[in-house]
Amino acid sequence: MPVSQLGRRQGTPRPAYRGADTDATLSDQLELEHAGHPGTVDPGHALVRYTIPSDGRDVLPTIRAQFHRIRTGAETTPRLETGSSVYQVFEGSGEVTVGDFSWSVTRGDLFVVPSWTRLSIRSQASPSDSDSGALDLFQFSDAPILSKLNLFRAHTEESHA
């Protein structure tokens, strides 16, 4: 479900979250942005959170699952969050900065982001390494636990554009 639609839709839990549906939703968000409408979390950065459609809760009580698509040349706004995250690169390539460390990532790579550590991601994807032409990443985190304990915090830094 697009993050902008959380809590707005009615329905029952899905038995499966299909890759084709995720791909279409991410592409739709970027197309809306390209047409001048809101729909992305950052310029060139689409995000889907896997939720229970009836109430917007995370699909698992202790793990948040999200899928990111970052258009080539786009960079996420630097962000800090309580809790830890693990990312897997599904397609594309890019540069990741976690705290003071930066490195290149490509399909199949995994990386972790410790609690309250600055993260930014820049897509350098090309048609040779990505069917979508973008950097696609799956993320899972322990955010639902921290939210239930009223300990989840997030801070987005000023735009770097």
Secondary structure, DSSP 4 states (H G I P E B T S, - for coil): -BGGGTTT------S---HHHHHHHHHHHHHHHHTT----SBTTEEEEE-B-TTT--BSSSS-EEEEEEEETT-BPPPEEESS-EEEEEEE-EEEEEETTEEEEEETT-EEEE-TT--EEEEE---TTT-SSSEEEEEEEESHHHHHHTT---EEEPPP--
